[in-house]
């Protein structure tokens, strides 16, 4: 949630050249995550377990550099640009690594299932509310250091919760010997060869449209002149996302063209409501009401997108473990964030130059373009969740040799769950 405020924040402390490198930074994990995956599964796991050393370590590093991003408030302009760039780079690299390890540990503790259900949604909403509350709470204390103080709070929460997860699970999972030996080339093949590109790009563009709309709604609401408009808008996005996510987890059990239509309509309505404010000459509370409605549609569209993506990725390619599916989802989210950053940066770059609020209408129009591209890529085929093939926990020896590696731990108990595709 705090990233909804990131682009206008970074624009204050970075030059334009640094800002425009950030979308490319989000793509670095596409190169590094397969290597990390290989290192994790090649390690001797008898001392810490396969994930229990990397999980808290990556959480601490990501939290440290999250603070580093927002430390630019007390830096010079050059120092601010450096801290934002390196902070975002390291944060984007280590957060997916931590989330993959946490996913794998959580799945084994739950007996082979990592539920993406109500408890997970509640926890995510509490985290979002903490982020919003911290930012706006510290604004009353000291507006100059509000983001930095909020970053300290969120980083501390992250480290504490990661350590709690480590201590609560370190004795629950046995230390297993054995390795899965694969070359770097074979690992990249295992991740990226054979992807259903229509499925992947449709999910990517729908997610990019949602993130773009959410960020621009929060940014644009601040210009309506209504008190606490940004905070209220951010809460609206999170609240409608949460409600729609709960409904989807219980009711949506198959991917279909209908879901793509629903997502497109929600995102299109969000973009039209917000983008029409300037041409219609609305201001004050009337403009703010339109932004809130736009945020509501964006939240619903984002939740349905998330559910459809999870259903799609269960069958996105052959010879894939559930851990690989999870990593592919994480990488897709980062790629969507990169696209959303490009759209937001266009607004941030052009608005000070032109001074025209029509620039925001162009930003919302970019989200529509993403949604149209996503719908064009969407498959016409309906697929029921219960018909999806069961994902294996580990690639066996034959599968590994087929993609260029050699397996030595085919008999090791499963470390990764199948994703829950049927609520």
C-alpha positions as CSV (number, residue, x, y, z in Angstrom):
1,X,0.0,0.0,0.0
2,X,2.8,2.4,0.7
3,X,4.0,1.9,-2.9
4,X,0.8,3.7,-4.0
5,X,2.6,6.9,-2.7
6,X,6.0,6.0,-4.1
7,X,6.1,7.7,-7.5
8,X,5.1,11.3,-6.3
9,X,7.5,10.8,-3.3
10,X,10.4,9.7,-5.5
11,X,9.8,12.6,-7.9
12,X,10.6,15.0,-5.1
13,X,14.0,13.5,-4.3
14,X,15.2,12.0,-7.6
15,X,16.0,13.5,-11.0
16,X,14.0,12.2,-13.9
17,X,16.9,10.1,-15.3
18,X,17.0,8.0,-12.1
19,X,13.2,7.7,-12.0
20,X,13.2,6.2,-15.5
21,X,15.6,3.5,-14.5
22,X,13.2,2.1,-11.9
23,X,11.0,0.1,-14.3
24,X,14.0,-1.8,-15.5
25,X,15.1,-2.4,-11.9
26,X,11.8,-4.3,-11.4
27,X,12.8,-6.8,-14.1
28,X,16.1,-7.8,-12.5
29,X,14.5,-10.7,-10.5
30,X,13.6,-12.3,-13.9
31,X,17.3,-13.1,-14.2
32,X,18.1,-13.7,-10.5
33,X,15.2,-15.7,-9.2
34,X,16.0,-18.9,-11.3
35,X,19.5,-18.7,-9.9
36,X,18.3,-18.3,-6.3
37,X,15.9,-21.2,-6.9
38,X,18.8,-23.4,-8.1
39,X,21.1,-22.4,-5.1
40,X,18.3,-23.2,-2.6
41,X,17.8,-26.7,-4.0
42,X,21.5,-27.4,-4.4
43,X,22.3,-26.6,-0.8
44,X,23.0,-29.1,1.9
45,X,19.9,-28.7,4.2
46,X,21.0,-30.7,7.3
47,X,21.9,-27.6,9.5
48,X,19.1,-25.1,8.8
49,X,16.7,-26.8,6.5
50,X,16.2,-25.8,2.9
51,X,14.5,-22.5,3.5
52,X,15.2,-21.6,7.1
53,X,18.5,-19.7,6.6
54,X,17.5,-17.8,3.5
55,X,14.0,-16.8,4.7
56,X,14.9,-14.6,7.7
57,X,18.1,-13.3,6.0
58,X,16.2,-12.1,2.9
59,X,13.5,-10.6,5.1
60,X,16.1,-8.6,7.0
61,X,17.9,-7.4,3.9
62,X,14.6,-6.4,2.2
63,X,13.5,-4.5,5.3
64,X,16.8,-2.7,5.6
65,X,16.8,-1.5,2.0
66,X,13.1,-0.6,2.2
67,X,14.2,2.0,4.9
68,X,17.1,3.0,2.6
69,X,14.6,3.9,-0.1
70,X,12.9,6.5,2.1
71,X,16.0,7.7,3.8
72,X,16.3,10.2,0.9
73,X,14.1,12.6,2.9
74,X,17.2,13.6,4.9
75,X,19.7,13.4,2.0
76,X,20.8,15.8,-0.6
77,X,19.2,15.5,-4.1
78,X,22.1,13.3,-5.3
79,X,22.1,11.2,-2.1
80,X,18.3,10.9,-2.4
81,X,18.6,9.6,-6.0
82,X,21.2,7.0,-5.0
83,X,19.3,5.8,-2.0
84,X,16.1,5.4,-4.0
85,X,17.8,3.5,-6.8
86,X,19.8,1.1,-4.7
87,X,17.0,0.7,-2.2
88,X,14.5,-0.3,-4.9
89,X,17.0,-2.6,-6.6
90,X,17.8,-4.6,-3.6
91,X,14.2,-4.6,-2.3
92,X,12.9,-5.9,-5.6
93,X,15.5,-8.7,-5.6
94,X,15.1,-10.0,-2.1
95,X,11.3,-9.6,-1.5
96,X,10.4,-12.3,-4.1
97,X,13.1,-14.6,-2.6
98,X,11.7,-14.1,0.9
99,X,8.1,-14.6,-0.3
100,X,9.0,-17.9,-2.1
101,X,10.8,-19.3,1.0
102,X,7.9,-18.2,3.2
103,X,5.4,-19.8,0.8
104,X,7.3,-23.1,0.9
105,X,7.6,-23.2,4.7
106,X,4.0,-22.2,5.2
107,X,2.9,-24.9,2.8
108,X,4.7,-27.7,4.6
109,X,3.5,-26.6,8.0
110,X,-0.1,-26.6,6.7
111,X,0.4,-30.2,5.5
112,X,0.8,-29.7,1.8
113,X,-1.6,-26.8,1.2
114,X,-0.9,-23.0,1.0
115,X,-4.4,-21.6,1.3
116,X,-5.0,-18.2,-0.4
117,X,-8.1,-17.7,1.6
118,X,-9.8,-15.5,4.1
119,X,-6.9,-15.5,6.7
120,X,-4.4,-14.5,4.0
121,X,-6.7,-11.6,2.8
122,X,-7.3,-10.4,6.3
123,X,-3.6,-10.3,7.0
124,X,-2.8,-8.4,3.8
125,X,-5.5,-5.8,4.6
126,X,-4.1,-5.3,8.1
127,X,-0.7,-4.7,6.6
128,X,-2.1,-2.2,4.1
129,X,-4.0,-0.4,6.9
130,X,-0.8,-0.3,9.0
131,X,1.1,1.3,6.0
132,X,-1.6,4.0,5.4
133,X,-2.0,4.7,9.1
134,X,1.7,5.0,9.7
135,X,2.2,7.4,6.8
136,X,-0.7,9.7,7.7
137,X,-0.1,9.4,11.5
138,X,3.5,10.6,11.1
139,X,2.4,13.4,8.9
140,X,0.9,15.0,12.0
141,X,4.1,14.3,14.0
142,X,6.6,15.6,11.4
143,X,5.7,16.0,7.8
144,X,9.3,16.1,6.7
145,X,10.1,12.6,7.9
146,X,6.7,11.0,7.7
147,X,7.7,8.5,5.0
148,X,10.9,7.6,6.7
149,X,9.3,7.0,10.0
150,X,6.6,4.9,8.4
151,X,9.3,2.9,6.6
152,X,10.9,2.2,10.0
153,X,7.6,0.9,11.4
154,X,6.8,-1.3,8.4
155,X,10.4,-2.7,8.2
156,X,10.4,-3.5,11.9
157,X,7.0,-5.3,11.6
158,X,8.4,-7.3,8.6
159,X,11.5,-8.4,10.5
160,X,9.5,-9.3,13.7
161,X,6.9,-11.4,11.7
162,X,9.6,-13.1,9.7
163,X,11.5,-14.1,12.9
164,X,8.2,-15.3,14.4
165,X,7.6,-17.5,11.3
166,X,11.2,-18.8,11.6
167,X,10.9,-19.6,15.3
168,X,7.5,-21.2,14.9
169,X,8.4,-23.5,12.1
170,X,12.1,-24.2,12.5
171,X,11.3,-27.3,14.6
172,X,8.3,-28.3,12.6
173,X,10.1,-29.3,9.4
174,X,12.8,-31.9,9.4
175,X,16.3,-31.1,8.1
176,X,16.6,-33.1,4.9
177,X,19.7,-34.2,3.2
178,X,20.2,-34.4,-0.5
179,X,20.4,-32.0,-3.4
180,X,18.8,-31.3,-6.7
181,X,21.7,-30.6,-9.1
182,X,20.8,-28.6,-12.1
183,X,22.8,-26.4,-14.4
184,X,21.9,-22.7,-14.6
185,X,20.8,-23.2,-18.2
186,X,18.4,-26.1,-17.3
187,X,16.9,-24.0,-14.4
188,X,16.1,-21.2,-16.8
189,X,14.6,-23.7,-19.2
190,X,12.5,-25.1,-16.4
191,X,11.1,-21.6,-15.6
192,X,10.5,-20.0,-18.9
193,X,10.4,-22.7,-21.7
194,X,6.9,-23.7,-22.8
195,X,5.0,-20.8,-21.1
196,X,1.5,-20.2,-22.5
197,X,2.3,-16.7,-23.7
198,X,-1.4,-15.7,-24.2
199,X,-2.2,-16.6,-20.6
200,X,1.0,-14.9,-19.2
201,X,0.6,-11.6,-21.1
202,X,-3.2,-11.4,-20.4
203,X,-2.6,-11.7,-16.7
204,X,0.4,-9.3,-16.9
205,X,-1.5,-6.5,-18.7
206,X,-4.6,-6.9,-16.5
207,X,-2.5,-6.6,-13.4
208,X,-0.6,-3.6,-14.8
209,X,-3.9,-1.8,-15.5
210,X,-5.1,-2.4,-12.0
211,X,-1.8,-1.1,-10.4
212,X,-1.8,1.9,-12.7
213,X,-5.4,2.9,-11.8
214,X,-4.8,2.4,-8.1
215,X,-1.7,4.5,-8.0
216,X,-3.1,7.3,-10.2
217,X,-6.3,7.4,-8.2
218,X,-4.4,8.0,-5.0
219,X,-2.1,10.5,-6.6
220,X,-4.9,12.4,-8.4
221,X,-7.2,12.5,-5.3
222,X,-4.7,14.7,-3.6
223,X,-5.4,17.4,-6.2
224,X,-9.2,17.6,-5.4
225,X,-8.5,19.7,-2.3
226,X,-10.4,17.4,0.0
227,X,-8.7,16.7,3.4
228,X,-7.1,13.3,3.7
229,X,-8.2,12.5,0.2
230,X,-5.2,10.3,-0.6
231,X,-5.6,8.2,2.6
232,X,-9.4,7.7,2.0
233,X,-8.8,6.7,-1.6
234,X,-6.1,4.2,-0.6
235,X,-8.4,2.7,2.0
236,X,-11.2,2.5,-0.7
237,X,-8.9,0.6,-3.0
238,X,-7.9,-1.9,-0.3
239,X,-11.4,-2.3,1.1
240,X,-13.1,-3.1,-2.2
241,X,-10.1,-5.4,-3.2
242,X,-10.5,-7.3,0.1
243,X,-14.3,-7.8,-0.3
244,X,-14.0,-8.9,-3.9
245,X,-11.1,-11.2,-3.1
246,X,-13.1,-13.0,-0.4
247,X,-16.1,-13.4,-2.7
248,X,-13.8,-14.7,-5.6
249,X,-12.0,-17.2,-3.4
250,X,-15.4,-18.7,-2.4
251,X,-17.3,-18.4,-5.6
252,X,-15.0,-18.4,-8.6
253,X,-13.9,-21.9,-9.4
254,X,-13.0,-21.8,-13.1
255,X,-11.3,-19.4,-15.4
256,X,-13.3,-18.2,-18.3
257,X,-13.9,-15.5,-20.9
258,X,-16.6,-14.1,-18.6
259,X,-14.0,-13.3,-15.9
260,X,-12.0,-11.4,-18.5
261,X,-15.1,-9.4,-19.5
262,X,-15.8,-8.6,-15.8
263,X,-12.3,-7.4,-15.2
264,X,-12.2,-5.3,-18.4
265,X,-15.5,-3.6,-17.5
266,X,-14.4,-2.8,-14.0
267,X,-11.0,-1.4,-15.1
268,X,-12.7,0.5,-18.0
269,X,-15.3,2.0,-15.6
270,X,-12.5,3.0,-13.2
271,X,-10.5,4.7,-15.9
272,X,-13.5,6.5,-17.4
273,X,-14.7,7.9,-14.1
274,X,-11.4,9.3,-13.1
275,X,-10.3,10.4,-16.6
276,X,-13.6,12.3,-17.2
277,X,-13.1,14.6,-14.2
278,X,-11.0,17.1,-15.9
279,X,-13.0,17.3,-19.2
280,X,-16.2,17.6,-17.2
281,X,-14.8,20.5,-15.1
282,X,-15.5,18.8,-11.8
283,X,-13.6,19.9,-8.6
284,X,-13.8,19.6,-4.9
285,X,-16.1,17.0,-3.4
286,X,-17.7,16.1,-6.8
287,X,-14.3,15.2,-8.2
288,X,-13.4,13.3,-5.1
289,X,-16.6,11.3,-5.3
290,X,-15.7,10.3,-8.9
291,X,-12.2,9.3,-7.7
292,X,-13.6,7.1,-4.9
293,X,-15.9,5.3,-7.4
294,X,-12.9,4.8,-9.7
295,X,-10.9,3.4,-6.8
296,X,-13.8,1.0,-5.9
297,X,-14.0,-0.3,-9.5
298,X,-10.2,-0.7,-9.6
299,X,-10.1,-2.6,-6.4
300,X,-12.8,-5.1,-7.6
301,X,-11.1,-5.5,-10.9
302,X,-7.7,-6.1,-9.2
303,X,-9.2,-8.8,-7.0
304,X,-10.9,-10.7,-9.9
305,X,-7.6,-10.4,-11.8
306,X,-5.7,-12.0,-8.9
307,X,-8.1,-14.9,-8.7
308,X,-8.1,-15.5,-12.5
309,X,-4.3,-15.3,-12.6
310,X,-4.0,-18.0,-9.9
311,X,-6.4,-20.3,-11.8
312,X,-4.6,-19.7,-15.1
313,X,-1.1,-20.2,-13.7
314,X,-1.9,-23.7,-12.4
315,X,-1.9,-24.8,-16.1
316,X,0.5,-22.3,-17.6
317,X,3.1,-24.9,-18.7
318,X,4.0,-28.5,-18.4
319,X,6.7,-30.0,-16.1
320,X,6.3,-27.4,-13.4
321,X,6.3,-27.6,-9.6
322,X,4.0,-25.5,-7.5
323,X,6.9,-23.5,-6.2
324,X,7.8,-22.5,-9.8
325,X,4.2,-21.5,-10.4
326,X,4.4,-19.2,-7.3
327,X,7.7,-17.7,-8.5
328,X,6.2,-17.1,-12.0
329,X,3.3,-15.2,-10.4
330,X,5.7,-13.1,-8.3
331,X,7.7,-12.2,-11.4
332,X,4.6,-11.4,-13.4
333,X,3.6,-9.0,-10.6
334,X,7.0,-7.3,-10.8
335,X,6.7,-6.9,-14.6
336,X,3.2,-5.4,-14.1
337,X,4.6,-3.0,-11.6
338,X,7.3,-2.0,-14.2
339,X,4.5,-1.2,-16.7
340,X,2.5,0.7,-14.1
341,X,5.7,2.7,-13.2
342,X,6.1,3.7,-16.8
343,X,2.6,5.0,-17.0
344,X,2.9,6.9,-13.6
345,X,6.3,8.3,-14.6
346,X,4.8,9.7,-17.8
347,X,2.3,11.6,-15.7
348,X,5.0,12.8,-13.1
349,X,7.3,13.9,-15.9
350,X,4.8,15.7,-18.1
351,X,2.6,17.4,-15.5
352,X,5.3,19.8,-14.2
353,X,6.2,20.7,-17.7
354,X,2.7,21.3,-19.2
355,X,0.8,22.1,-16.0
356,X,-2.2,20.6,-17.6
357,X,-4.4,18.2,-15.6
358,X,-5.2,16.5,-18.9
359,X,-2.0,14.6,-18.4
360,X,-3.8,12.6,-15.7
361,X,-6.5,11.7,-18.3
362,X,-3.7,10.4,-20.5
363,X,-2.4,8.2,-17.6
364,X,-5.9,6.7,-17.1
365,X,-6.1,6.2,-20.8
366,X,-2.8,4.2,-20.6
367,X,-4.5,1.8,-18.1
368,X,-7.3,1.3,-20.7
369,X,-4.7,0.4,-23.3
370,X,-3.3,-2.2,-20.9
371,X,-6.8,-3.6,-20.2
372,X,-7.6,-3.8,-24.0
373,X,-4.3,-5.6,-24.6
374,X,-5.0,-8.0,-21.8
375,X,-8.5,-8.8,-23.1
376,X,-7.0,-9.4,-26.6
377,X,-4.5,-11.9,-25.2
378,X,-7.1,-13.7,-23.1
379,X,-7.9,-17.2,-24.1
380,X,-11.4,-18.0,-25.2
381,X,-11.3,-21.4,-23.5
382,X,-13.2,-22.1,-20.3
383,X,-11.4,-24.3,-17.8
384,X,-12.8,-25.7,-14.6
385,X,-10.5,-25.6,-11.6
386,X,-11.2,-29.2,-10.7
387,X,-10.0,-30.4,-14.1
388,X,-6.6,-28.8,-13.7
389,X,-3.8,-31.4,-13.5
390,X,-2.3,-31.9,-10.1
391,X,1.0,-30.1,-9.7
392,X,4.0,-32.2,-8.5
393,X,5.9,-31.0,-5.5
394,X,9.3,-31.8,-6.9
395,X,10.5,-32.6,-10.4
396,X,11.6,-36.3,-10.5
397,X,14.8,-37.6,-11.9
398,X,13.4,-38.2,-15.4
399,X,11.9,-34.7,-15.6
400,X,15.2,-33.1,-14.4
401,X,17.3,-35.0,-16.9
402,X,14.8,-34.1,-19.6
403,X,15.5,-30.4,-19.1
404,X,19.3,-30.8,-18.8
405,X,20.0,-31.5,-15.1
406,X,20.7,-34.5,-12.9
407,X,18.6,-35.3,-9.8
408,X,20.0,-36.8,-6.6
409,X,17.0,-36.3,-4.3
410,X,14.0,-37.9,-6.0
411,X,13.1,-39.6,-2.8
412,X,13.2,-36.4,-0.7
413,X,9.7,-35.6,0.8
414,X,7.9,-32.8,-0.9
415,X,8.9,-29.2,-0.1
416,X,6.4,-27.4,-2.2
417,X,2.6,-27.5,-2.3
418,X,0.2,-27.4,-5.1
419,X,-1.4,-24.0,-5.2
420,X,-5.0,-24.0,-4.1
421,X,-7.1,-23.5,-7.3
422,X,-10.4,-24.5,-6.0
423,X,-11.7,-22.5,-3.0
